[in-house]
Amino acid sequence: MGLLDFVSFKLPRKYLIDVFFLFLLVLVTVAVTSIYISSEHTFYWWDYAGYNTATVNTANLFRDSPDKAWRGVIESLSKEKNLLISLPVVPFIFLFGESRLSYILSVSLIYVLPFRLLLGAISAKLIPVYSRRVFWSTVLLSLLIPMSSITRGYGKSIGPGRADTCTGNA
């Protein structure tokens, strides 16, 4: 009797397929984003660099003084562009560095990937026949949605409640 014989990890086949498609979705998101960002030769400034810079500055402030960072986030709530959108990205900046690639990858994984899954969930509710197939086909079709505003780092299009998250219609 082995050490793990008492634990059964037999998952139904449909869950293994779900895990496979989720892994595929993450892999495609990371690969496409990485290839695009690594091959671009653009100098980003103004709004396109603003959210990236604000996120890196917020991460550095959290590293140096968490109290000052929280005060800065709270004070930013009265401004047109607040720092709330940067908060979920800060741990990725800590882990993967301050590069533009790590910022865009983290935004893609934190905001775009759940958006795609949400599209799949909505479509599965709207089309109740073969809901699992409808869900994953919608998620995979959502990979065809242009992510121009995301890959440019324009944070305004990734805010909560925005329907134009991936379409570049910011």
C-alpha positions as CSV (number, residue, x, y, z in Angstrom):
1,M,0.0,0.0,0.0
2,G,1.5,3.3,-1.1
3,L,1.4,6.6,0.8
4,L,-1.3,8.1,-1.4
5,D,-3.4,5.0,-2.0
6,F,-6.1,6.1,0.3
7,V,-6.7,9.3,-1.7
8,S,-8.5,8.9,-5.0
9,F,-7.8,11.5,-7.6
10,K,-10.2,10.1,-10.2
11,L,-11.8,13.1,-11.8
12,P,-14.6,12.6,-14.3
13,R,-13.5,13.0,-17.9
14,K,-15.5,16.2,-18.3
15,Y,-13.5,17.9,-15.6
16,L,-10.2,16.8,-17.1
17,I,-11.4,18.3,-20.4
18,D,-12.3,21.6,-18.6
19,V,-8.9,21.7,-17.0
20,F,-7.2,21.1,-20.4
21,F,-9.2,23.9,-22.0
22,L,-8.4,26.3,-19.1
23,F,-4.7,25.4,-19.4
24,L,-4.9,25.9,-23.2
25,L,-6.6,29.3,-22.6
26,V,-3.9,30.5,-20.2
27,L,-1.2,29.2,-22.5
28,V,-2.6,30.9,-25.6
29,T,-3.2,34.2,-23.6
30,V,0.4,34.2,-22.3
31,A,1.9,33.1,-25.6
32,V,0.1,35.6,-27.8
33,T,0.6,38.5,-25.4
34,S,4.3,37.6,-25.0
35,I,4.9,37.4,-28.7
36,Y,3.1,40.6,-29.4
37,I,4.9,42.6,-26.6
38,S,8.3,41.1,-27.4
39,S,8.0,42.0,-31.1
40,E,6.7,45.6,-30.8
41,H,9.0,48.6,-31.3
42,T,6.8,51.3,-30.0
43,F,7.6,54.1,-27.5
44,Y,4.6,54.3,-25.3
45,W,3.8,57.6,-23.6
46,W,0.9,59.5,-22.0
47,D,-2.1,57.2,-21.3
48,Y,-0.5,54.1,-22.8
49,A,2.4,54.3,-20.4
50,G,0.5,56.0,-17.5
51,Y,-1.2,52.9,-16.1
52,N,2.0,50.9,-16.4
53,T,4.0,53.6,-14.6
54,A,1.3,54.1,-12.0
55,T,1.2,50.4,-11.2
56,V,4.9,50.1,-10.9
57,N,5.0,53.2,-8.7
58,T,2.3,51.8,-6.5
59,A,4.1,48.4,-6.3
60,N,7.3,50.2,-5.3
61,L,5.4,52.3,-2.7
62,F,3.9,49.1,-1.2
63,R,7.4,47.6,-1.0
64,D,8.8,50.7,0.8
65,S,5.8,51.8,2.9
66,P,2.5,50.0,2.8
67,D,0.8,52.7,4.8
68,K,1.8,55.4,2.4
69,A,0.7,53.2,-0.5
70,W,-2.7,52.6,1.0
71,R,-3.1,56.4,1.6
72,G,-2.1,57.1,-2.0
73,V,-4.7,54.6,-3.3
74,I,-7.4,56.1,-1.1
75,E,-6.4,59.7,-2.1
76,S,-6.5,58.7,-5.8
77,L,-10.2,57.8,-5.5
78,S,-11.0,61.5,-5.9
79,K,-9.1,61.7,-9.1
80,E,-10.2,60.9,-12.6
81,K,-7.7,58.1,-12.9
82,N,-7.5,56.2,-9.6
83,L,-5.2,53.4,-8.6
84,L,-7.8,50.8,-7.9
85,I,-7.2,49.2,-11.2
86,S,-3.5,48.8,-10.3
87,L,-4.1,46.9,-7.0
88,P,-4.7,43.4,-8.5
89,V,-1.6,43.8,-10.7
90,V,0.8,44.8,-7.9
91,P,1.6,41.2,-6.7
92,F,2.5,40.3,-10.3
93,I,4.9,43.2,-10.4
94,F,6.4,42.0,-7.2
95,L,6.9,38.5,-8.5
96,F,7.8,39.1,-12.2
97,G,9.5,42.5,-12.1
98,E,8.7,46.0,-13.4
99,S,8.9,45.3,-17.2
100,R,6.2,46.2,-19.6
101,L,5.8,42.5,-20.5
102,S,5.0,41.5,-16.9
103,Y,2.5,44.4,-16.6
104,I,0.7,43.5,-19.8
105,L,0.7,39.7,-19.0
106,S,-0.7,40.4,-15.6
107,V,-3.4,42.6,-17.0
108,S,-4.2,39.9,-19.6
109,L,-4.4,37.2,-16.9
110,I,-6.3,39.2,-14.3
111,Y,-8.8,41.1,-16.5
112,V,-9.0,39.6,-19.9
113,L,-9.0,35.9,-19.0
114,P,-11.9,36.2,-16.6
115,F,-13.7,38.3,-19.2
116,R,-13.4,35.5,-21.7
117,L,-14.7,33.0,-19.1
118,L,-17.6,35.3,-18.4
119,L,-18.5,35.5,-22.1
120,G,-18.5,31.7,-22.1
121,A,-20.7,31.5,-19.0
122,I,-23.2,34.0,-20.5
123,S,-23.4,32.1,-23.8
124,A,-23.9,28.8,-21.9
125,K,-26.9,30.4,-20.1
126,L,-28.3,31.9,-23.3
127,I,-27.9,28.6,-25.3
128,P,-28.8,25.9,-22.8
129,V,-28.2,23.0,-25.2
130,Y,-24.7,21.4,-24.9
131,S,-23.8,24.1,-22.4
132,R,-20.2,22.8,-21.8
133,R,-19.5,22.9,-25.6
134,V,-21.1,26.3,-26.0
135,F,-19.1,27.6,-23.0
136,W,-15.7,26.5,-24.4
137,S,-16.4,27.3,-28.0
138,T,-17.4,30.8,-27.0
139,V,-14.2,31.1,-24.8
140,L,-12.1,29.9,-27.7
141,L,-13.8,32.2,-30.1
142,S,-13.2,35.1,-27.8
143,L,-9.5,34.6,-28.5
144,L,-10.3,36.2,-31.9
145,I,-11.4,39.5,-30.2
146,P,-8.7,42.1,-30.7
147,M,-6.9,43.1,-27.6
148,S,-5.3,46.3,-28.9
149,S,-6.1,48.5,-25.9
150,I,-4.8,45.8,-23.5
151,T,-1.6,45.2,-25.4
152,R,-1.0,48.9,-25.5
153,G,-1.4,49.1,-21.8
154,Y,-4.3,51.4,-21.8
155,G,-5.9,50.7,-18.4
156,K,-9.0,52.7,-19.0
157,S,-10.5,49.9,-21.0
158,I,-10.0,47.3,-18.3
159,G,-11.9,48.8,-15.5
160,P,-14.7,46.9,-13.8
161,G,-18.0,46.9,-15.7
162,R,-16.5,47.8,-19.1
163,A,-18.0,45.9,-22.0
164,D,-15.2,47.0,-24.3
165,T,-12.5,45.3,-22.3
166,C,-10.9,43.5,-25.2
167,T,-12.3,45.2,-28.2
168,G,-10.1,48.3,-28.2
169,N,-13.2,50.6,-28.2
170,A,-12.0,52.6,-25.1
